[in-house]
Amino acid sequence: MSGATHPADGPRLYDRAAELSAVARLSARATAGRGGVLFVTGNPGEGRTALLRRAAHDFPGAAYRVAAPHHRGPWSAARALFAELAPTPAAGRRALRLARGEGGLARGVAALATGTEAVLLCVDDLHLWDAHSRAALAAAWQETGGRRQDRVGWLVSAARHHRLPEVPGAETVRLGRLTASGARALLDDLCPVAAPAPPVGERLLDEAAGHPGVLAAAVRRLTVPQLAGSLPLPRPAVDDTVLAEVYGGLLQRLPAASRRLLATVAVAALAGRAGAGADAAGTVAYGVGGGGGSAPAGARGARASAEPLEGLVADGLLRRRRGGAVGFDDPFLGRAALASARQPWRGRTRALHAPGADRGIDRPAAAPAPSADRPAPGSAPSADRPAAGSALARSEDHRADRLGPSAAVRALSPVARGRAQLVRGLAALAGGPVMDAHEALLQAAELLRERAPVEASDARFLAMEAAWAGGDVEACLAALDGGAEVRGLERDFADGLSAALTVRLDDARTALARVVAGEGGADDPRLLLRAGAAALVLGDTAVAARIHARALVRARAEHRTALLPHALEQLAYAELRAGRYGRAALAAREGLRTAEATGQHNVAAHQHAVLALVASVKGDGAAVAEHARRALETAGPHGLVQAATLAEWALARAERGRGLAAQAAARLVPLVRPGPRGGHFALRMLVVPCFVETAVAAGRNAEARDAAEEYAVWAALGVDAAAQAQLARCRALLAEGEASAYWFREAVRRHDSCGNDFERARTLLAYGTWLRRRRRPGDARGPLRDALVTFERAAAEGWAEHARSELRATGGASGGAKDSAAPPDLTPQQQRIARLVARGATNQEVADHLSLSPRTVDHHLRGVFARLGIRSRVELPGLVDGWDADRREAGGRQTVSGPVPPQRAV
């Protein structure tokens, strides 16, 4: 069976039985008065127009085929549609006026298709229609999609990369390559005078790989003697000229940045075996920054060059693969993109896309490209072909690579190699090891320095961002200090950050203050992110959040989809640092969605870490565990020290909230330790107040004291507005006697001037707890009430419940005076102890959590056993679960007064 379809007079199609069946279903619906829309998509040369011609020929009613006009002004395509439908030019103009009115395009078509005959409208190359006409068509299809009576059928073709509108009930068919029998039938029809010689035909079929347009273009450029085998064929038969004929239109309509990136990905893929290691499979990893999180690295350097790559992936011209890599589903597109690059580059890379050079691009296994080492079927041996026994002839490139870069790589210009390294670095930054990204981006900066200084500068900022995410100070400095091409406010940002990393704070403040004052120097969201990062380094979290929010607004307004995850990442961290946890959670959730949608897995890991910290504030242990787990799954293999530090911090806070002070302290010790095996250098001091509080509760006073002394040195530098207040709290926890009262009051006074209400409430809670333990319940109630109000306002339910229980223990009223379902004869303190023990806490852990002695906990626990009529702690989980079930059934109402038998609780 040849695979060809032979109509009486219409165009001949090959291997299109399924597509013709879909067209027949559309025709039947239109004839029956039910209308409909059928979309046909495919790559250039795969036969979209031929299918529309055949459909118009076979349709039993009136069929019209409308191509995109050469002029793409507003409504130009709609004007061409009505000119085809209307019997006179005046009628076409009236229909266009109707289409531009309230009735829309559907009304204009209805005004012309007034007869009883069914109509098939074949819209060719929808992706080339002007935006006004496309929007009007989409609205018309969506309107008529719900109608049952419509005798108009729409057959619409579009390039595969075009995003089709959502139309209810619409069907989509995707054209593909021909089978071997279909391609052979097409070749026979392309040579009607005489069939090509068998070796020639086999070589053409092999190189065309089932692509009908490429096969037809290759045959058209051959002479009769070449087809007969009398004269040699070009090598390769499918060369740049053929690919330009088929793909030139598509590439010319792309923006220049997109064309350049397609060529860059093609170069990196073609040279992959020699220099890419894991990328040698013919795909190139891609991405746009990630994982930096709080990075002052806000230096989101090369966003302008990375965003077109995201758009190419979203449009389907490149395909995302495992590990965040991209490659060409259509190998001819990669070769055509490389061939269409500017002349100097194309000249230097001619060896890459010679026969067999496309091995780096994904090629269907059934159609390997002929090469100098593997001749096409029927071709004669060549004197310049390498000996069959050589390493290269046996494709043992891994041995030849040990002697140095291959000839293909050496033939590339520095700019081509630099852009290839830039793509690889962006890949690792988005979804791979960040220190690999750092090295690749630094190499890209060096290669691009002379000919592309702007891209070199962006590459350096991205390298610094990667090193920041990996927690490597020396690598950050290496990226910042080598860029002589950086100028203006970007120079101030680089100098200021270098000074901050080397603790030259006066120099850092001077340079970074200029960046913050200029807010990046423009409305470019990339530069605004750097200004916000500079504000974070200076410790001004409120200004940082404001600038990052502005960067987010600009990124949305400019449809910078690749930049949105980073803007949201920076905004979430700034809000977190400012203590506004609700806002941080909103930004992190949206950032997580956009990061996952664009394949930026390192950014997603940081957002999970931020959400874990927020959940630890709210007391949601399950959410803490889930978000921390997902953050650490990526952070470990990819070296995301910053995300890992945030996730471990969240887990420790959750453990502290459950009364597991010893376990939480053990988790926090590595985070506050200096050196490469410790926490992230920019987060280490921020974790210290939490560690001191936890270590004191766990009895590790010596370690807490050492950490507090180091924290005092850092707080004196003035890089964090809340540091002095938190230092005073640490000293209060470590002091003895009335010295603690002095430091608690001093901490509250300092909090009043720094603006972080949440940290102030934590200090008030610690102060109230200290007063209660000193048997001063009247003095404790004021701080505890203030802390409770702040925690409730911040939706920090875990902290609010702690404050309520402390307030109840003083004899004061709280927002939740009693557990609504617990037996009323249990005191509030006994209820708290019972719940902690039911979760598995030991007496010592309960004592640490409630600031009691183990003996006091044991005394209360015996009272719980006696009042509930049980004999051991193993019975408590069932009882507590019963209380919670009763609370849910009662809808939050208080239980009736009087003793409750244990059987009811169970």
N, C-alpha and C positions, 0 to 999 in steps of 0.2 A: 504494500500500500504506500503510495507516494506521499500522503498527507496533504495533497493539494485539493482544493475545492473548485470545481469547474462549472460556473454558471453559464447560462446561454450567452449573455453578452457582457455581464458585469465584470469587475476586476477579479482576478484570480487570487485566492488567498491560500495560505499554507499553514497547516497545524492550528487552525483557528475554529475548530468545531465548537468548543465550549463558549467562545466569544459570540459566535453566530447564534448559538442557542439563546444566549442572554438577549441578543438583539431581536430574535424572533418573539421572545416573551414580551419585550417592550412593544413591539409592533402589534401583538395580539391585544394587549391592554389598551393601546391607543385606538385600535379599530373597534374595541368593545365599549369605548367611551369612558375608560378609567385612567387613561393617561399614564404618566410616570416619568422617572428620570433614570438614565443609565449612564454611569461614568466609565470611561475607558482611559486607563493610564498606561504609560510605557515610556521607555527611554527613547532618545532620538533614533530614528531609523527602524523602529520595531513595527511600524505599520499602522499607526493610529489613523492617519488620513485614509489609507486604503480601506480600512474597516468601515469608516464612515461612508465612503463612496459606495461600497458594496451594500451597506444598509439602505442608503438612499435608492439604489437601483432596485433592491428587492421589495421595498415597501409598497403595499397595494394602494395607498392613498397618495396625497401630495407630500413630497419630500423636498426639503430645502437644506442646502449645506452652506454655512456661513463661516468664512475664515476670518482670522484677526486682520483688521486693516493695517496697512503699513504705518499710517499716522495714528499715534496713541494719545490723542487729546481726550478730554473729558467727554464721555458719551459717544465716542467715535465708533466703538463696536456696536452699541445699540443702534446707532444710525445705520450702520451697514446691515444689521439684522432686519430692520424695518424696510430698508430699501429693497432687500431680497423678497420680503413677504408682500409688499404693497404693489397694487396694480399700477399706481402712478406715483411720481415723486411727491405730489401734494398729499396723497394718502399716507405716505411714509412719514412726512413731516408732522401730520396730525397725530399719528400713532406715537411718535416720539414725544410730542407734547403731553399726551396722556401718560406715557411711561414716566415722565419726570414730574407728574402731579401726584395727587394723593392716592390714586388707584394703583400706581406702580406699573412695572413692566407687564405684569399679567393682564392689566386692562388694555394696554396697547396691543398685545398679541391677540387678545379676544376680539378687539375691534376689527382686526384683519382676517382672523380665522372664523368667519361667521357662517360658513357653509356647514353642511352635514358630513362632509368628507373628513376622514381622519387626517391629521397632519403630523409629520415627523420633522422636527427641527434638529439638524446635525450641526452642533457648535464645535468647530475645530480649534484646537490650541487655546483653550480657555485661559491658560497662564499668560498668554500674550494680550488678552483683552485689557482695556483700561479699567482702573479701580472702580469708577462710577458704574460702568456697565456690569462688572462682575457682582458688585453689591446689589444692583437692581435684579440681576438674574437670580441670585441666591434668595432674595426676598420673595420673588415670584415663585420659585420652586417650593419654598417653605409654605407659602400661602396655598398653593394648589396641591401640595402633598396631602393635605387633609380632605380635599374635595373628592367626592365619589364620581362626579360627572365632569370629565375633561377629555376631549378627543385629541389633545396635543401631547405627543411624546417627545421627550428631549433626549437626544443622544449626544453626550458631551465628552470630548477628548481633552486630555491635559497631560502635561509632562509628569513623570512619576514623582518629581520633587515638589510639585504644587500641592498645597494644602486645600483639599476639597471642602466645600461648605457642608454642614450637616443638614441633610434633607430627609424628612420622614419617608420611609419606604423606598429610598433610592438604593439601587444595586451598583456595585463597583466591580469591574473586571480589570485585571492587570495583564497586559501583554508580556510575553516572555520570549525566550530564544526558541528557535526551531529545533525539532528533532533532526537526527541525521538524515532520515528519509525526506522530511520536509525541506531541509536545506538543499539536498541533492535535486529535488524536483524544482526548486527555485533556480538553481544553477542551470539546469537544462533549459528552462524557459528564458533565462538571460542570454543564452547562446543559441538562438533559433537556427542560425545558418549551419553550424557544425558544432557538435559537442566538443568540449575541451579534451585534450589528451588526458588519459587517466592520471599520470603523475601531477599534471597541472591542476586538475580538478580536486585531487586529494589535498594538495597543498592549500588551495583556496579555501576548501571546506574546513581544513584544520585551523588556519589562521583566523578565519571569520568566526569560528566558534559558535555557529548557529545564529549569528546576528544578521538579519536579512538586509538591513541598510548597509552594513559594512561589506557584506558579500557583494551586493549590487554595485557599490562604489568601486570596489576592487576590480570587478569584471569590466566596468566601464572604462577604466584607464588602460586596459590591456589591448594590444593589437591582435589581429587575427593570427599572425605567426607566433606570437607569444602564447595565445590560447592553444594553438596546435602543438606547442612544444618545440617549434623550430628555433625560436629565440629564447634566451633565458628570461625568467621573471625577475622583477625587482626584488631585492632582499631588504626588508621583508615585503611580501606582497601587500600586506596591510601596513602601510607606513604613515608618516605624518600627513601626507596629502589626502589620503583616504579618510583618516580620522578627522581632519579639519573639515572635510566636506560633510561628514555626518554630524559631528559634535560642535562645529564652529559656531553655529547660531546660538546654541545653548550657552557656550562659554562667553560669547561676546555680550550677551544680555546680563551676565552676572556683574556685580560691582568689582572694581579692580582689586580690592582687598580680598574678596572671595576667590577670584581667579588666582591670585598670588598664593593664597593658602592651599588651594587645591594642588598647585604645582609643588608647594613645599612638602605637603603630605606625600605626594608622588615621589619626590626626590628621596625623602626619608625612607619610604618603603622600598624603593628600588635599590638603595644603598644599604638596606637593612642588614644583610648578612655580613657585610664587612665591618660595620661599626655599631650595630644596634643590639647585639646580643639577643635578648628576649624578643625584640621587635622583628626578628628575622623572618617571622612567619608571614610577612607581607602586610601586616597592619602596623599602624603607628598610633601610639597612645596619644590621647589628646586631653585637654581640660583647661580650666582657667582658675588658677589659684585655689587654694583651699587650706583648711586646717589651721590657718593662722590664728583664728579666734580673736583673742584680745590684742593680737599683735599690734604693737605700734607699727609693726609691719604694715599697718594700714596702707603701706606702700603697695597697693594693688597695682603694680607697675604696668603690665602690658595688656590692659583690658581692651584697648582699641584693636590690638592685633589678635586677641583671643576670641572676641565676641563673634566675628564672622565665622570662625570655626564651629562655634555652637550653632549658629544659624544653618550652616551646611549640614550638620548632623540632624538638626530638627527638620530640615527640608528633605532629607533622604539622599542627598548627593554623597554623603559619607555615612557609613554605618558603624554604630557603636558596638564593640565586642567586649568580651570578657576582660575584666581588669581596667575598664575605661578606655580601651584602645579603639581606634577607628581605622577603617580600611575602605577600599573601593569595592562595592558589590559588583560594579561594572568595571572590569579592568581597562576597557577601552577609554573610559572617561579619565582614568588616571594618566594614561599615555597621552590622550588629547590635551589634558591640562598642562602636562609637561611640555608638549610640543608648542602650545600656544604662549608659553612664557616669553619674556623679552629675548631678543636675539642673542646677546652675549651669554646669557645663562643657557639658552638652548644649544648654542654652539659648544659650550663646555660639557654639556651632559648628553651629547649625541650618542656616546657609547652606551649610555644607560638604556635608551629605548631603541637600540638596535635589536636585531633578532634575538629573542630569548631574554632581553633585558627586563621584561616585565615579570620576571619570576617573583619579585618582591611584592607585586600586587596580587590580591586574591584572584586566581583564575579557576574556572570550573575544571574539576579534575579530568573531565572527559576531553578537554581540548587544551593540552599543554602547548605553550608557544614554542615554535621552532627556534633553535638557537645555533650559534656557531659550533657548539659542541654536540648538538643533537639536531642534525639536518632535517628539513622537512621531507616528508615522503616523496620519493622520486627525484630528489635533488642530487646533483653530482657532487663528488668530493671536491674540496677546495684546497689549493696549495697552502693557503694561510690558515687553515683550520688546525687547532692544536692537536698534537698527537693524542691518540685515544688513551694512551696509558698515563698521561700526565694527571697530576692531582686535580687541576681545574677541569680537565675534560671529564673526570669521574665525579665532578661536582663536590669534591672534598675541600670546599672553601674553608672549612674550619682549620685545616692544616696550613693552607696558604696564608690565612690571616695572621698566623704567628710571626710572619716575616714583616708585617707592617700593613698599613691600609691598602686596600685593593686599588687597582688602576681606576676603577669606576669612581671611588671616593676621591682619589687624588685629582681626578679630572674636574671635580666640582670647584666652583669659585668659593672664596671664603664666605660671601654673603649666602650662597646656597647652603653651604654646610652649617652656617650659623643659624639660618632659619629652620633647618632640619633639627638642630639641637634645641632650638626654642620650642618646637612642637613637642619634642620628647620631654623637655623640662616641664612644660605645661601639663603634659600627661601625668607625670609622677606627682606634681603638685595637686592635681585634682583627685587622683585615686591611687597613688602609689607611694613608695617610700620617699619622704620629703627630702632626705639628704641626697638621694639620687637626683631629685629635682634640682637641688642646690648646685651640684656639680655640673649637670647639663646646662643649666641657665648661666652659670659663670663662663663655661666654654662658649656658649652662644654670644655672650656679651663681648668676649675677646675677639671672636670672629667677625662680629658686626661693627666693631668700634670705628673702623676707618670709613666704611662705605654707608653704614646705616646707624649713625650715632643715636638717634632717637630710640630705635629698637634696642640698641645696646644698653641705653639707660634703663629702659623698661625691664630688660632681662636682669639687670643688676638688682633692681628693687624686688623683683620676683624671687631672685636667689636669696635675698635677705629675708623675705617673707617665709621661704621654705626653712631657712636656718632657724628663724624665730619659732616656728611651729615645732621644730625638732629640739629646741632648747639648747642650741649651740651658740654661745656668745662669740667665740672666735670666728665661726663661720659667718655670723652676722656682720662682724667688723670687716672680714675679708670682702664681702659683697659691697659694703658701703664705702670702703676706703679706696677702691680702685677705679671709680668712675669719674675721670676727668671731664667726660662729656656732659655731666649733669650741671645745670645752670639754674639761677634764679631761686625761687622758693623751694624747688626740689633739692637744690644744693644745701639750702638751710635745713631742710628736713634730714638729709643724709648726715650733715655735720652735727646737727643737734642730737640725733639718735646715737651717733658714734660717741659723742661726748657723754651722753647719759649712760651708755653701756660701759664706759671706762670711768664712771663716777667723777666726771668733771662737770658738776651740776650747774655752776655759774655759766659756763659756755653753753651748756645744753639749754638752759632757760632762755638765754638771749636768742639763740637761733630758732628754737621751737616756738617761742612767743611770736616771732615774726610770721611763722607759718600759720599759727592759730589766728592771728590778727588779720591775715590776708585770706583766711579760709580757703587755702589752696590757690588763690590768685584767679579763680574763674568759677563758673558754675559747672565745670566738668566734675561729675560724681567721683571719678578716680582721685582727683586732687582734693576734693572735699573729704574723702575718706582719710587721706594723709593728714589733713588738718585736724580731723577728729582724733586720729591716733596720736598726734602731737599733744593734743589736750589731755589725753589719757596719761601720757608719759609725765606731763606736768602735774597730774593729780586732780585736774578739774573735771570731774565726771559729769557735772551738769552741762558744761559747755560741750564736752565730747558727745553726749547724747543728743544735744541740739544739732550739732554739725552732722552727725551721722544720720539723724532723721532727715535733714535737708538733702544729704546725698542720696538717701533712699527715694525721696520724692523726685529728684532729678532723674535717677535711674529709671523710675517707672515712666516718667513723662517722655523719656527718650527711648523707651522700649528696650532697655539694655538688659535683656533677660539673663545674660551670662554674668552680669554684675550684681543682680539682685541678691543672690545668696550671700555674697560678701558684705554688701551693705547691711543686710539683716543680721549677719553674724556679728559685725562690729557694733550695731545698735543694741543687740541683745546683751553683749558683754558690758557695754557702757551702762545700760540700765541695771544690770546685775551689780556692777561696782557702786552705783548710786543707791543701792538698796531698794529699788523699785522692782520688786520681783514679779508682780503681775504684768507690767509692761515688758519685762525681759522674757517672760514666758510667751507672750503674744508674738514678739519678734522672732523668738527661737522656733516656734512652731511653723510660722510661715517660711522662715529660712530653711527649715528642715525639708519642707515640701518642695521648695524651689531647688534646693541642692540635690535632692534625690531625683527630681525630674530632669536635671541637666547632667547627671552622672558625676557630681562633685562630692565624692564619698568622704573625703577628708573634712570638708566643710560640714557635712552631715554629722560626722563624729563629734565635732566641736559643739554643734547644736544639741546633740544628745547629752553631752556633758553639762551644758548650761541648763537644760531641762531637768537633769538629775539634781543639780544644786537647788533649783527652784522647788522641786518636789521634796527635797530634804527640809526646806523651810516650812512647807505646808504639812509635813508629817505624813506624806504618802509613801510608805515604805516600799510598796509594790512598784510604784512608778520610779522611785529612785533606783531600785535594783534593775529594772528593765532598761531604763535609759543609760545607766552606767555600764551595763553589760554590752549594749550595742556600741557605746562609745569606745570601750576598751577592745572590742573585737577588731575594730579598725585601727585604733591608736597603737596597739602593740606591734603588729606586723609593719605598719607604715612609719613607726618612729615618731608619733605625734605626742611628744612629751607634755605639751600644754594641755591637750584634751585629756590625756591620761591623768594628769595632776588634778584637773577639775573633777573628773569622775571619781577618783579615789577620795577626794575631799568630800564629795557628796555622800559616798558610802559611809565614811567615818561619821559625818554629822547624823546620818540616819541611825547608826549604831549607838551614838551618844544619846539620841532621842529615845531609844529603847532601853536605856540604862546600861548598855554594854560599854562602860567607860574604858575598861582595860583593853578590850578589843579595838575600840576606836583609837585609843592612844597608840597602840601598836601599828595601826594603819597609817597614822599621821606622822610617825617618826621619820620614815624615808622622805616624806614631802618637805620637811623643814630642814633636812640635812643638806649642806652645801656639797658641790661637786657633781660630776657627771652621773653618779648613781642616785642623786637626790631628785627633788621635784624641779619644776620649771623655774628658771632663774627669776622670771618676772612675777611668779605667783608665790614663791617660797615665803616671803615676808607677810603676804596677805593671809597665809594659813596659820601663822604663828599664834595669834590670839585664840583661835579655836583650839590649837594644840595645847596652849598653856591651861585653858579651862578644863580640857579633857584630861590632861596629865595630872593636874591637881586632884581631880575627882578619882583618878586611878591610883593615887598615892605615889606618883613619879615626880615628886617636888623638885628634886635636883635637876632633872632634865628640863622641867618647866622653867626653873630659875635661869638656867643657861640660855634657853631660847629667848626669855624675856629680856635679858641683858643685850643680846644681839639685836633684838627688835628695837630696843631703846636707841641704839646707835643709828639704825635705819630711820626711825621716826624723826630723829633730830635733823635729818637731811631735808625734811619738808616736802617730800614727793607724794605724800598722801594726806589729805586734809583730816581724815578720821584717825590717823595713826596715833596722835598724842592722846586722844580720848581712849582708844583701845589699850594703849600702853598703861594708862592709869588704871584701867580695869584689871589688867594682868597683875599689876603691883598690888591691887586690893586683894586679889585672890591668893597672892603669895605672902601677904603681910600677916602679922599676928596682932591680936588685941584691937584696940581702938585705931591703930594705924590703918586697918582695913577700911573702917568707916570714913576716915579722911580721904583715902584714895578713891573710894566709891563716889563720894560727893564731888571730888575733883574731876572724875571721869564724866559724871553727869554734866558738870559745868562746861567741860570742853566739848561734849557732844552738842550742846546748845548752839555752838558757833560753827559746826561743820556740816549740819544739815542732813545727816543720815539718821532718819527716825528709827529705822529698824535696829541699828546697832545701839542707839540710845535706849530702846526698849529692852534689849538684851542686858545692858548694864543695870537698868532699873530692876529687872527680874533677879539678877544675881545679888543686887544690893538688898532687895526685899527678902530673898531667901536667907541671906546672911543675918539680917535682923531677926527673922523668925527663929533661926537656930540659937540666937543669943537671948531668946525668951523676951523679945520686945515686939509682940504682935501688933500693938497699936501703931508703932512707928513703921512696921513693915507694910501695913495695908496701903498707905499712900503710894509708894513706888510700885507695888504690885498692881494696883488699879490702873495706874498710868501705863504700865507695860502691857496689861491686858487690852486696854483700848487700842493701843498702837498695833498689837499683833492682830486683833480682829479687823482693824482697818486694812491691814496688809494681807488679809486672808491667809495668815500664817497659822493654820489651825493647830499644828503640833505645838508651837510655842504658846499659843493662846491657851490650850488645855493645860500646859505646864503652869502658866500663870494662874489659871483658875484654881488648880489644885493647891498651889501655894497659898492663895488667898483664902480658900476654904480652911486650910490648916491653921490660919490665924484667927478663925472665927468670923471672918468678914463675908459679906454676900458677894457672889460673883455671877457672871452671866449664865452659868450653868451650875447652880449650887449643888446639885446632886446628880448622880447617874440616874437617868430617868427610868431605867429598868432594873437596876441593882436592888437587892434587898434593902429596905430603908433602915434596918437596924445596923448596917455597916456604916462606920464613919467615912467621911471623904478620904482620909488617909488610908483606911483599910481597903476602900474600893480601888485606889491607885495601886496599892501593893498587890492586891489580888490580880489585877489586870497584868501587871508586869510579870508576876510569877507565872501566870497562865501562858505568857508568851515565851517562857523558858528561861527567864532571868534568875540568876542565883541570888542569895541573900546579899552578898557583897555587891553585886551589880545593882540591885534595887537600892541599896544604901548609897552607892555612888550617885545614882540618878536622882534620889530624893534628898540628898545631903543629910542623911541620917547615919547612925551607927548601925552595924550589923545586928547588935543586940536589940536595938529598938525595932528593927525590921522583924526579927524573930518573935518579939513580943506581940507585935501587931498581927503577924501571920497566925500565931496560935489563937488569937481572938477571932480571926476570920474563920479558922477551922471550927471553932466552938459554935459560932453563930450560924454557920451554914450546915452544921451537922455532918462534916466530912472528917476524914482522918489523915489524908496526905495531900500533898501539892499536886499529885498526878490527876486528881479529880477536878482541879480548878478549870482546866481548859474547857471541859464540857459545860460547866456552870456559866462561865463567861460567855460562851457561844449562845447559851440560852438567854442570857440577859440581852444580848444584841438582837436575837430573834424577836424577843418580846418588844424591844424598842421599835423595831421595824413594823411590827403588827400594830402597835399603838400609835404609829404615825408621829412619834416624838412627844406624845402626851406623858405627863408624870404619872407614875404608878400610885395606887391608893395607899394610904397610910396603914400601918399595922404590920405585924410579922408575916413574912412570906416563907412557907415551908420549902425546904430544899428540893422536894420533888417537883414543885412548880417551876423552879428555876431550871431544872434539868429538862 
